[in-house]
Amino acid sequence: MAAARTVPSFTPAMLVTWILFATVPFWIERVGLYQYLGVEILIFALYALAYNLVLGHAGLPSFGHGAFFGIGAYAFGLAQSNIASNLWVCLAVAAFTAAIAGAFVALFISHRRGIYYALMTIAFGQIFWFIAIKAHRITGGEDGLLKIERLPASLGITTFNLGSNIALYYFVLAVFAVVSFLLWRLVHSPFGRVVKAIKQNETRARFVGYDVWRYKAAVLVVSTTLSGLAGGLFAMAQTSAFPDVMSLHYSGYVVMMTLVGGGLVSFWGPVIGAVAFFLARDVIGSFTTGWMLWFGLSFVVLVLFKPEGIAGMFAGVMNGRDKIVPRPAAAPQSQAR
């Protein structure tokens, strides 16, 4: 029997990605963009990586994931005003609250699969969104939570002020680097291999002896925890939290990022998709208010003709699979057998 292929715990692609992001503040304004865009891209890249743990690696179609992102945002703001004005405490509360919400949802949907799983995630997402709008005394209703502060990052011996977009960008980059490294290790661990086996054939994985329900629940909880962390960072960046981020169309954004980037075939696909989404929003949006129409059309074309996404397209070019090879001419009728 051939030995299992060993996956390195650290890859050059990981280092290149971090270095490229580290250079963004030096040139982003020179190309006509703005510093805060980099913060948005990093936060949603983190969110998309967390979401792809469910969709790309486990094959679970969660279409209400924006609820957990929003729960993290609200939890960050409420923790800041009611528990402690400490960055680490607020981020921990954001991640923990989203984890609890994810565990609650997992209890009801982990025994489902396919379209039933997808519909139940939409239903729970809409429930959380409705609560955020109606619980005015807690969430501020449609007005949201305002005046959320960008808390300083205290490291014991020193404290970093995150008031500027550049300082906040590098803090988010540090979080992104840690989370992406841990996620890489997770998806290539024995746990990750079982999750991929469930994606390929859930029935067979159950017959082999794996507790499929527990694995599906666990992967959802991990994904919602990190989505809540991203939501907390977003609330701090925006200095506010609104129910709109929990809506169905916001959940659709992260699905589009993941599929356009190639999250179904590449670990870094969701990051590519997040970059493409926000660049399309700002670049195309500078010419027309209907930027989503053009991005949506490109999404449809990509899904129809290159479902592997941008990452899959790039891998195909690098491997020479996308070279146009002329079809052989049909054999003359007289030579046909």
C-alpha positions in Angstrom: 0.0 0.0 0.0 1.4 3.4 -0.9 2.2 5.7 1.9 0.0 8.7 2.5 1.3 11.9 1.1 2.7 14.1 3.8 1.4 17.7 3.5 3.8 20.3 4.9 2.6 22.4 7.8 4.0 25.5 6.2 4.1 26.3 2.5 5.7 28.9 0.2 2.2 30.0 -0.9 1.3 30.8 2.7 4.4 33.0 3.0 3.9 34.7 -0.3 0.3 35.5 0.5 1.2 37.1 3.8 4.1 39.1 2.3 1.8 40.4 -0.6 -0.8 41.6 1.9 1.9 43.2 4.1 3.0 45.4 1.2 -0.6 46.7 0.4 -0.5 49.9 2.5 2.6 51.0 0.6 1.0 51.1 -2.8 -2.8 50.9 -2.5 -3.3 54.7 -2.6 -0.9 55.0 -5.5 -3.3 52.9 -7.7 -6.3 55.1 -6.8 -7.7 53.0 -4.0 -7.9 53.7 -0.3 -6.4 52.2 2.9 -9.7 51.1 4.4 -10.3 48.9 1.4 -7.4 46.7 2.5 -8.9 46.3 5.9 -12.3 45.2 4.4 -10.5 42.7 2.0 -8.6 41.1 4.9 -11.6 40.8 7.1 -13.7 39.2 4.4 -10.9 37.0 3.3 -10.8 35.6 6.9 -14.6 35.3 6.8 -14.5 33.5 3.4 -11.8 31.1 4.6 -13.9 30.2 7.6 -17.0 29.8 5.5 -15.1 27.6 3.0 -14.4 25.1 5.8 -18.1 24.3 5.6 -18.8 24.6 1.8 -15.5 23.7 0.2 -14.0 21.2 2.5 -17.1 19.6 4.1 -19.5 20.1 1.1 -22.2 21.5 3.3 -24.2 24.3 1.5 -24.7 26.9 4.2 -26.5 29.9 2.8 -27.3 31.7 6.0 -23.7 32.1 7.2 -24.0 35.9 7.4 -26.0 35.5 10.6 -22.9 34.2 12.5 -20.8 37.1 11.0 -23.4 39.5 12.3 -23.7 37.8 15.7 -19.9 38.3 16.1 -20.3 42.0 15.2 -23.1 42.6 17.7 -21.3 40.6 20.4 -18.2 42.6 20.0 -20.1 45.9 20.4 -22.2 44.7 23.4 -19.2 43.2 25.1 -17.4 46.6 24.8 -20.2 48.5 26.4 -21.4 45.9 29.0 -18.4 43.7 29.9 -15.0 45.3 29.4 -13.4 47.8 27.0 -10.6 45.3 26.2 -9.9 44.2 22.7 -9.1 40.6 23.5 -12.1 40.1 25.7 -14.4 41.6 23.1 -13.0 39.4 20.3 -13.2 36.4 22.5 -16.9 37.2 23.3 -17.6 37.7 19.6 -16.1 34.3 18.6 -17.6 32.5 21.6 -21.1 33.9 21.0 -21.0 32.9 17.3 -19.8 29.4 18.4 -22.7 29.0 20.7 -25.1 30.1 17.9 -23.4 27.7 15.6 -23.7 24.8 18.1 -27.4 25.5 18.5 -28.0 25.5 14.8 -25.9 22.3 14.4 -28.1 20.4 16.8 -31.0 20.8 14.3 -29.3 20.5 10.9 -26.3 18.2 11.2 -28.5 15.2 10.4 -29.6 16.8 7.1 -27.7 17.1 3.8 -28.1 18.6 0.4 -31.0 21.0 -0.3 -32.5 20.3 3.1 -29.4 21.4 4.9 -29.2 24.6 2.7 -32.8 25.5 3.4 -32.4 25.1 7.1 -29.4 27.3 7.2 -31.4 30.0 5.3 -34.2 29.6 7.8 -32.0 30.0 10.9 -30.2 32.9 9.3 -33.4 34.7 8.7 -34.5 34.0 12.3 -31.3 35.6 13.7 -31.7 38.5 11.3 -35.3 39.1 12.4 -34.2 39.0 16.1 -31.5 41.6 15.4 -34.1 43.9 13.9 -36.8 43.5 16.5 -34.7 43.3 19.7 -34.3 47.1 19.7 -33.3 47.4 23.3 -30.3 45.1 22.8 -29.3 45.5 19.2 -30.6 49.0 18.4 -33.0 47.6 15.8 -32.5 48.9 12.3 -30.3 51.7 13.6 -27.8 49.1 14.8 -25.1 49.5 17.5 -23.2 52.8 17.1 -20.1 54.3 18.6 -18.2 51.1 18.8 -14.5 52.0 19.5 -11.4 50.8 17.9 -9.8 49.4 21.1 -6.0 49.3 21.5 -4.2 46.0 21.3 -2.5 45.5 24.6 0.4 43.0 24.6 1.4 43.4 28.2 4.7 45.2 27.7 3.4 47.5 25.1 0.1 48.7 23.6 -0.7 49.4 19.9 -3.2 52.1 19.0 -5.5 50.8 16.3 -7.2 54.1 15.5 -5.6 54.5 12.1 -6.6 52.3 9.1 -2.9 51.3 8.6 -2.5 50.2 12.2 -5.8 48.3 12.1 -4.8 46.7 8.8 -1.6 45.2 10.2 -3.5 44.0 13.3 -6.1 42.3 11.1 -3.3 40.9 8.9 -1.7 39.3 12.0 -5.0 37.7 12.9 -5.5 36.6 9.3 -2.0 35.0 9.3 -2.6 33.0 12.5 -6.1 31.8 11.5 -5.1 30.9 7.9 -2.1 28.9 9.3 -4.4 27.1 11.8 -7.0 26.4 9.2 -4.4 25.0 6.8 -3.3 22.6 9.6 -6.9 21.7 10.4 -8.0 20.8 6.9 -4.8 18.6 6.4 -5.2 16.9 9.8 -6.9 13.6 10.4 -10.0 15.6 11.3 -9.9 17.4 7.9 -9.4 14.1 6.0 -12.5 12.7 7.7 -14.5 15.8 6.8 -13.4 15.5 3.1 -14.4 11.8 3.2 -17.8 12.8 4.4 -18.0 15.3 1.5 -17.2 12.7 -1.0 -19.6 10.0 0.3 -21.4 10.6 3.6 -23.0 7.2 3.6 -19.8 5.3 3.1 -18.1 7.4 5.8 -20.9 6.4 8.2 -20.5 2.7 7.3 -16.8 2.9 7.8 -17.5 3.9 11.4 -17.2 7.6 11.6 -19.7 9.6 13.6 -20.8 11.7 10.7 -23.2 13.8 12.8 -20.5 14.9 15.2 -18.0 15.8 12.5 -20.6 17.8 10.6 -21.6 19.6 13.8 -17.9 20.2 14.8 -16.9 21.7 11.4 -19.9 24.0 11.5 -19.0 25.2 15.0 -15.4 25.9 14.0 -16.6 27.8 10.9 -19.1 29.9 12.9 -16.5 30.6 15.6 -14.1 32.1 13.1 -16.9 33.9 11.2 -17.9 35.5 14.5 -14.2 36.6 15.0 -14.3 38.2 11.5 -17.6 39.9 12.4 -16.0 41.3 15.6 -13.1 42.7 13.6 -15.6 44.2 11.1 -17.6 45.9 13.9 -14.4 47.4 15.2 -13.3 48.5 11.7 -16.8 50.0 11.0 -17.2 51.3 14.6 -20.8 50.0 14.3 -22.8 46.9 13.8 -26.0 46.7 11.6 -28.5 43.9 11.0 -27.8 44.2 7.3 -24.7 42.1 7.6 -27.0 39.2 8.8 -29.3 39.4 5.8 -29.6 36.8 3.1 -27.9 38.9 0.5 -24.9 39.4 2.7 -24.7 35.6 3.2 -24.8 35.4 -0.6 -21.7 37.6 -0.9 -19.5 35.2 0.9 -20.8 32.3 -1.2 -19.9 34.3 -4.4 -16.5 35.1 -3.0 -15.8 31.5 -2.3 -17.1 30.1 -5.7 -15.5 32.9 -7.8 -12.2 32.5 -6.1 -12.2 28.7 -6.4 -12.7 27.6 -2.9 -14.0 24.2 -4.0 -10.6 23.3 -5.4 -8.1 25.5 -3.6 -7.5 26.5 0.1 -6.6 30.0 -1.0 -9.6 30.4 -3.4 -11.8 32.3 -0.9 -9.0 34.8 -0.4 -8.8 35.4 -4.2 -12.5 35.7 -4.3 -12.6 38.3 -1.6 -10.0 40.4 -3.4 -11.9 40.1 -6.7 -15.2 41.0 -5.1 -14.1 44.2 -3.4 -12.0 45.3 -6.4 -15.0 44.8 -8.6 -17.2 46.7 -6.2 -14.8 49.7 -6.1 -13.4 49.7 -9.6 -16.6 48.9 -11.5 -18.6 50.9 -9.0 -16.6 54.0 -10.0 -18.2 53.8 -13.4 -21.7 52.6 -12.7 -24.0 52.0 -9.7 -25.0 48.7 -11.2 -21.6 47.1 -10.5 -23.3 44.0 -9.0 -25.0 43.3 -12.3 -21.6 43.0 -14.1 -20.1 41.0 -11.2 -23.1 38.8 -11.2 -22.9 38.2 -14.9 -19.2 37.3 -14.6 -20.1 35.0 -11.8 -22.6 33.2 -13.9 -20.2 32.9 -16.8 -17.4 31.6 -14.5 -19.7 29.0 -12.9 -21.0 27.8 -16.3 -17.6 27.5 -18.1 -15.0 27.3 -15.3 -16.7 26.1 -12.1 -13.2 25.7 -10.5 -13.1 29.5 -10.2 -10.1 31.8 -10.6 -7.8 29.5 -8.6 -8.8 26.5 -10.7 -8.3 28.6 -13.9 -4.8 29.6 -12.7 -3.9 26.1 -11.8 -5.1 24.8 -15.2 -2.9 27.4 -17.0 0.1 26.5 -14.9 -0.4 22.8 -15.5 -1.0 23.3 -19.2 -4.5 21.9 -19.1 -6.2 25.0 -20.5 -4.2 25.0 -23.8 -6.5 24.8 -26.8 -6.0 21.5 -28.5 -7.6 21.1 -31.9 -10.0 18.2 -32.3 -8.8 15.5 -34.7 -10.5 15.6 -38.0 -13.3 13.1 -38.5 -12.3 9.9 -40.4 -13.5 9.7 -44.0 -16.7 7.6 -44.3 -14.9 5.0 -46.4 -12.4 4.4 -43.6 -15.0 4.1 -40.9 -15.4 0.5 -39.6 
